[in-house]
Amino acid sequence: MKFDSPLFDRIRVRRPREEDVSARAVRECDWAGCDRPGTHRAPKGRGHEGEYWHYCLDHVRAYNANYNYFAGLNDDAVAAYQKDAVTGHRPTWRMGMNGARRSGAEGASATGADQGFSWHDPFGFFDAADRGAQARREIPEGRQVRNAERKAFETLGLEIDATAAEIKAKFKEQVKRHHPDSHGGDRSYEDRLRAVIQAYNYLKAAGFC
């Protein structure tokens, strides 16, 4: 930086107002019996967010050493607070709870009417999606299937709700079908066989079989 630059001379910093300086100078430490300047802020605690005590250096250290935001709360209340903190203490809803209104209006889709909901679907997108979902086999409740696991099921030629016995049986069938010995030593099936083995090992490691 060139200190003799004309641009440097144009930089201005607002000087603190005299009342601000005097206020900081006369404020005393909030610790009982202390008359030193309260130069450090300390939060007042739960229920007083945004409010602070003003302490001197020694007393703010003493205050912080014993400060506990959760003082007076039992373990269940602390756990509930920590759970709400994940979403910033904002209310949350399950997917789809706010997307429809309970009513008996005309034009409700078949699925929405069955569940007591209705919505305006002029192009039939939700009906088409519902028909596609009914055509597929449902995923067992409690099982979360990732994309890699879906691909493994597809490689074995199985649905995602296949049982462990079905997975093992299908694996044996695919290995026998694509093994080079079943094709007179033709090794062109080795890539397919390798993919089947990898898919089975992945599902096994994921606890599906």
Secondary structure, DSSP 8 states (H G I E B T S, - for coil): --TT-HHHHT-------HHHHHHHHH-B--STT--SB--EEEE--TT-TT-EEEE-HHHHHHHHHT--TTTT--HHHHHHHHHHHTTTT-----TTSSSSEE---TT--HHHHHTTEE---TT-HHHHHHHHHHHS----TT----HHHHHHHHHHT--TT--HHHHHHHHHHHHHHHSGGGGTT-GGGHHHHHHHHHHHHHHHHTT--
